[in-house]
Amino acid sequence: MRIVLSNIGTFGDINPLIAIALELKRRGHAPVMAIPAVYRPKIEPLGIEFHPIRPDIDPSNTILVEMIYDVKKGTERGLREFLYPVLRQTYDDLLAAATQPVRADLLLLGELNYAGPIVAEATGIPWASYVLAPFSFFSAFDPPVLPPFPGLAHFDKLPGMGHVMRSVAHFVTREWPEPVYELRRQLRLPHGPNPIFDAKHSPHLVLALFSRALGIEHKDWPDNTRITGFCFYDSDAGNASLPPHLEDFLNAGDPPICFTLGSAAVLAAGNFYEVSAQAAIRLGTRAVLLIGADPRNRPQQQLPDSICVAEYAPFTALFPRVAAVAHQGGVGTTAQCLRAGCPMLIMPYSHDQPDNARRMSRLGVSRTVQRSLYTLPRVAQTLNTLLEEPAYAAHAKAAASVVASEDGVRSACDALEQLHTRAK
């Protein structure tokens, strides 16, 4: 089958698609990656067909990242100022990828591609959708942490509170989808369901690309949802090895603490790495700082030999060799920590990250420190607790066994093949 896989987002959004595309290719199918042009150098060396879609992403645009991660207005501004202004171009680009040079047999679409379901409807091509975290389902029976209103999470066990939170979210976002409805009018399509909460889920197959360690089904999830397990991929155009100096550092002593902000929050790091380095020094522990390409993230102080700085390292190779990980709570980083059995300190930004942090706390594998409270005394104390109390490591090991029992890529590809067979 020829299947177009498409989304718009960070590496955390795209890497699971790459994992699925590689397995589909191994099975003899023809995957086509329709994602922003910035990812072309990461995809084409893998021998996978690539079609760019707009908007493109500037990986050095720190202003954009800071805007999107603003707790109060970030999601709204990301839609209104980044995705929606080029919604018609996204539609045109994805339509071309889905129909030229030949028509696709299937589409797999992520929730940030708001043009995707419209392309599927306009062409009649069967489609599946995918989400990466339980937050995306917005269940009234397992209500998420709402970044602009985190206090509501303290009352989520009250009868009916989940429905109240859903109503609040629908009210706050009531005007956001208008550009999607306008595009549908231009294409002479019916109004359709709410793009933010409902239309993003395929009626044929919804792939929940996360582990049951993160979340389980609820009765208000979309029909035809399948939890697959995580889909792991973090190579750099196929290269999955650690930087040589980092490999040498890991071999030279005890497992360090790793401090990372993933692929997007690293562009809005603030004083995270400065405080993290000071905390490691105070604790007398070895540390790895993954600072990204922004030179402002390199601590200004003179660092001891017990701290190693690298721009990037594949988590698959690194996390099994560290004692704990401090990170932003993105689902991709969280998944890798769970897989490696690492206790976590989570400093969430926005979107699904506060909800992921709460789930990890409930699991007993992490502690949360809010960004405004990420100070030297608090971080040092929290890390010391993670390292000294054996319950965190024990719970992390138990969660790792759950993740190890799942094969997200295989399950996802099996489901896609079954959908293709039903749609013939």
C-alpha positions in Angstrom: 0.0 0.0 0.0 1.0 3.6 -0.6 0.5 5.4 2.7 1.0 9.1 3.4 2.1 9.9 7.0 1.7 13.6 7.9 1.8 16.0 10.8 3.3 19.3 11.8 5.4 19.7 14.9 8.6 19.0 16.6 10.8 15.9 16.5 8.6 14.6 19.4 5.6 14.7 17.0 7.5 13.4 14.0 9.8 10.6 15.3 7.0 8.1 16.0 5.9 8.6 12.3 9.5 7.9 11.2 9.5 4.7 13.2 6.2 3.5 11.7 7.3 4.5 8.2 10.5 2.5 8.5 8.6 -0.6 9.6 6.0 -0.2 6.8 8.9 0.1 4.3 10.4 -3.1 5.8 7.1 -4.8 5.2 7.1 -3.9 1.6 4.8 -0.9 1.6 5.5 2.5 0.2 5.4 5.1 3.0 5.4 8.8 2.1 6.4 11.4 4.7 4.4 14.7 4.2 5.9 16.9 6.9 7.6 20.3 7.0 10.6 20.8 4.8 13.0 21.2 7.7 12.9 17.4 8.2 13.9 16.5 4.6 17.6 15.9 5.6 16.4 13.5 8.3 14.1 11.5 6.0 15.6 11.1 2.6 18.8 9.3 3.8 16.4 6.6 5.2 15.2 5.9 1.6 11.6 7.2 2.4 9.8 9.4 -0.1 9.4 12.9 1.1 6.9 15.7 0.3 7.2 19.0 2.1 4.1 20.7 3.5 3.6 24.2 4.9 4.2 25.8 7.3 7.9 25.1 7.5 9.6 25.3 10.9 12.6 27.4 11.7 14.5 25.3 14.2 16.4 28.3 15.5 13.3 30.5 16.0 13.4 30.9 19.8 10.7 33.6 19.7 8.2 31.2 18.1 9.0 28.5 20.7 8.6 30.9 23.6 5.3 32.1 22.1 4.0 28.5 21.7 5.1 27.5 25.2 3.4 30.4 26.9 1.1 28.8 29.4 -1.8 31.2 29.1 -1.9 32.0 25.3 0.6 29.6 23.7 -1.8 27.1 22.2 -4.1 29.8 20.9 -1.3 31.8 19.4 0.3 28.8 17.9 -2.9 28.1 16.0 -3.9 31.6 15.1 -0.4 32.9 14.2 1.4 29.8 12.9 -0.9 27.0 11.7 -4.1 28.7 10.6 -2.7 31.5 8.4 -1.3 28.9 5.9 -4.1 26.3 6.4 -5.0 26.5 2.7 -1.4 25.9 1.7 -1.2 23.0 4.1 -4.3 21.5 2.4 -2.9 22.0 -1.1 0.5 20.5 -0.2 -1.1 17.4 1.5 -3.6 17.0 -1.3 -0.7 16.9 -3.8 1.2 14.3 -1.6 -1.9 12.2 -1.4 -2.8 12.2 -5.1 0.4 12.7 -7.1 2.0 11.0 -8.8 -0.5 8.3 -7.8 -3.4 8.2 -5.3 -2.5 7.1 -1.8 -4.3 4.0 -0.4 -4.3 5.3 3.2 -3.4 8.4 5.2 -2.0 8.5 8.8 -2.5 12.0 10.3 -1.4 13.8 13.4 -3.6 16.2 15.3 -1.7 19.3 14.5 -2.4 18.9 10.8 -5.8 20.5 10.8 -6.0 20.2 7.0 -5.5 16.5 7.1 -9.1 15.3 7.8 -10.3 17.7 5.2 -8.1 16.2 2.6 -9.3 12.7 3.6 -12.9 13.9 3.3 -12.4 15.7 0.0 -10.6 12.7 -1.7 -12.4 9.8 0.0 -9.0 8.2 0.9 -9.4 6.1 4.1 -7.5 7.5 7.0 -6.2 6.8 10.5 -5.3 9.4 13.1 -2.7 9.2 15.9 -2.2 10.9 19.2 0.9 10.7 21.4 -0.5 11.3 24.9 -3.8 10.8 26.9 -4.1 14.5 27.1 -5.3 14.6 23.5 -8.4 12.6 24.3 -9.6 15.1 26.9 -11.6 12.4 28.8 -14.2 13.5 31.3 -13.4 10.3 33.2 -9.7 11.0 33.4 -9.6 14.8 33.1 -6.2 16.3 32.1 -4.3 19.1 33.6 -5.2 22.3 31.8 -2.1 24.4 31.5 -3.9 27.8 31.8 -6.0 26.5 34.8 -3.7 24.0 36.7 -5.7 24.6 39.9 -8.6 22.7 38.5 -6.6 19.5 38.6 -6.9 19.5 42.4 -10.6 18.9 42.1 -10.7 16.4 39.3 -12.0 13.6 41.5 -15.1 15.6 42.4 -18.3 14.1 40.8 -18.9 15.7 37.4 -15.7 17.8 37.5 -14.3 16.1 34.4 -17.4 17.3 32.5 -17.0 20.8 33.9 -13.4 20.9 32.7 -14.5 19.8 29.2 -17.1 22.5 29.2 -14.5 25.1 30.2 -12.1 24.0 27.5 -14.9 24.1 24.8 -15.9 27.6 25.9 -12.4 29.0 26.0 -11.6 27.7 22.5 -15.0 28.3 21.0 -13.8 30.8 18.4 -10.4 29.2 17.6 -11.6 26.7 14.8 -13.2 29.4 12.6 -10.4 29.3 9.9 -10.9 25.5 9.6 -14.7 26.0 9.1 -13.9 28.7 6.6 -11.7 26.4 4.5 -14.5 23.8 4.6 -16.9 26.4 3.3 -14.5 27.3 0.5 -14.4 23.6 -0.5 -18.2 23.3 -0.2 -18.0 20.8 2.6 -20.4 20.6 5.5 -19.5 22.4 8.7 -18.2 19.2 10.4 -17.4 18.5 14.1 -15.1 20.6 16.3 -11.6 20.4 14.8 -9.9 20.8 18.2 -11.7 18.1 20.1 -13.4 15.8 17.6 -12.6 16.1 13.9 -8.9 15.3 14.5 -9.9 11.7 15.4 -10.5 9.3 12.5 -13.8 7.4 12.6 -11.9 4.4 11.2 -8.9 4.0 13.4 -7.3 6.1 16.2 -3.8 5.0 17.2 -2.9 5.9 20.7 0.9 5.7 20.3 1.7 5.5 24.0 2.1 2.9 26.7 -0.5 1.7 29.2 2.0 2.9 31.8 1.0 6.4 30.7 -2.8 5.9 30.2 -5.6 3.4 29.7 -8.9 3.5 27.7 -11.9 5.3 28.9 -15.5 5.0 27.7 -15.6 8.5 26.2 -12.5 7.9 24.0 -13.2 7.8 20.2 -14.5 4.5 18.8 -11.9 2.3 17.1 -9.1 3.5 19.4 -6.1 1.2 19.8 -3.4 1.7 22.4 -0.2 0.4 20.7 2.6 1.3 23.0 5.3 3.9 22.3 6.9 4.1 18.9 10.6 4.8 19.4 12.9 6.5 17.0 15.6 9.0 17.8 18.4 8.5 15.3 19.8 11.4 13.3 19.2 10.4 9.7 20.0 6.8 10.8 22.9 7.6 13.1 22.1 6.4 16.6 25.5 6.6 18.2 26.6 8.8 21.0 29.1 11.7 20.5 32.6 10.3 21.2 33.3 12.7 24.0 30.0 11.7 25.7 30.8 8.0 25.3 34.1 8.5 26.9 32.5 10.4 29.8 30.0 7.7 30.5 32.7 5.1 30.5 34.8 7.0 33.0 32.6 7.0 36.1 29.3 6.4 37.8 26.0 6.9 36.0 25.3 10.7 35.8 22.1 12.7 36.0 21.0 13.9 32.5 19.5 17.3 32.1 17.6 17.9 28.8 14.7 19.9 27.4 14.0 17.8 24.3 13.9 19.3 20.8 11.7 22.3 21.3 11.7 23.6 24.9 15.5 23.7 24.6 15.0 26.9 22.5 13.3 28.5 25.5 15.6 27.1 28.2 16.0 30.2 30.4 18.3 29.4 33.3 17.6 25.7 33.3 21.1 24.5 32.4 22.8 27.0 34.7 20.7 25.9 37.7 21.1 22.3 36.7 24.8 22.4 36.6 24.9 24.2 40.0 22.6 21.5 41.5 24.8 18.7 40.2 27.9 20.4 41.7 26.2 20.9 45.0 25.2 17.2 45.1 28.6 16.0 44.1 27.1 14.0 41.2 28.2 13.6 37.6 25.9 15.2 35.0 25.2 15.4 31.3 23.8 18.6 29.9 22.1 18.3 26.5 22.0 22.0 25.6 21.0 21.9 21.9 22.5 24.3 19.3 21.7 27.5 21.1 25.0 28.8 22.6 23.1 30.7 25.3 22.3 27.4 26.9 25.9 26.7 27.8 26.5 27.6 31.5 28.7 30.6 31.9 30.5 29.2 35.0 33.6 27.1 34.7 32.4 23.5 34.8 34.2 20.7 36.5 35.2 17.5 34.8 32.2 15.8 36.4 29.9 17.6 34.0 29.7 16.8 30.3 28.1 19.1 27.8 26.7 17.9 24.5 24.4 19.5 22.0 22.5 16.3 21.2 22.5 12.6 22.0 20.0 9.9 21.1 18.0 9.1 24.3 17.8 5.4 23.4 21.6 5.1 23.8 22.0 7.5 26.7 19.2 7.0 29.2 19.9 3.4 30.1 23.3 4.6 31.3 22.1 7.5 33.6 20.9 7.6 37.2 18.0 10.0 36.6 16.7 12.5 34.0 15.5 16.1 34.5 13.4 17.2 31.6 10.4 19.2 30.3 7.8 16.4 30.4 7.3 16.0 26.6 5.8 12.7 25.8 8.8 11.5 23.7 11.3 12.2 26.5 9.0 10.8 29.1 8.6 7.6 27.0 12.4 7.2 26.7 12.7 7.6 30.5 10.0 5.0 31.1 11.7 2.6 28.7 15.1 3.0 30.4 13.6 2.7 33.9 14.9 6.2 34.9 13.5 8.3 37.8 12.6 11.7 36.6 12.5 15.3 37.7 9.9 17.1 35.4 9.8 20.8 34.9 6.8 21.1 32.6 6.1 24.0 30.2 2.7 23.7 28.6 0.4 21.6 26.3 0.5 18.0 27.4 3.6 18.4 29.6 1.8 19.3 33.0 -0.5 16.3 32.4 2.3 13.9 31.6 4.1 15.2 34.8 1.1 14.4 36.9 0.8 10.9 35.4 4.5 10.2 36.2 4.0 11.4 39.7 1.1 9.1 40.2 3.2 6.3 38.9 5.7 7.0 41.6 8.6 7.5 39.1 9.0 11.3 39.3 8.8 14.5 41.1 7.6 17.8 39.6 9.2 21.2 39.9 7.4 24.1 38.2 9.5 26.4 36.0 9.0 29.4 38.3 10.4 27.3 41.2 13.3 25.7 39.4 15.9 27.1 41.8 19.2 25.6 43.1 18.0 24.6 46.6 14.7 23.1 45.3 16.3 21.2 42.4 19.2 19.9 44.5 16.8 18.7 47.2 14.4 17.1 44.7 17.2 15.3 42.9 18.6 14.0 46.1 15.2 12.6 47.0 15.0 10.8 43.7 18.4 9.3 44.1 18.2 8.4 47.8 14.7 7.0 48.1 14.7 3.5 46.5 10.9 3.6 45.8 11.5 5.8 42.7 13.9 3.4 41.1 11.7 0.4 42.0 8.6 2.0 40.4 10.7 3.1 37.4 11.9 -0.5 36.9 8.3 -1.7 37.1 7.1 0.8 34.5 10.0 -0.2 32.2 8.8 -3.8 32.3 5.3 -2.6 31.1 6.9 -0.6 28.2 9.1 -3.6 27.3 6.1 -5.9 27.0 4.6 -3.6 24.3 5.7 -3.2 20.7 4.1 0.0 19.5 5.5 0.0 16.0 4.4 -3.5 15.2 1.0 -2.9 16.7 0.5 0.3 14.8 1.6 -1.2 11.5 -0.6 -4.3 12.1 -3.6 -2.0 12.7 -2.9 0.1 9.6 -2.7 -3.0 7.4 -5.9 -4.3 8.8 -7.6 -0.9 8.1 -6.3 -1.1 4.5 -7.7 -4.6 4.1 -11.1 -3.5 5.4 -11.1 -0.4 3.1 -10.5 -2.3 -0.1 
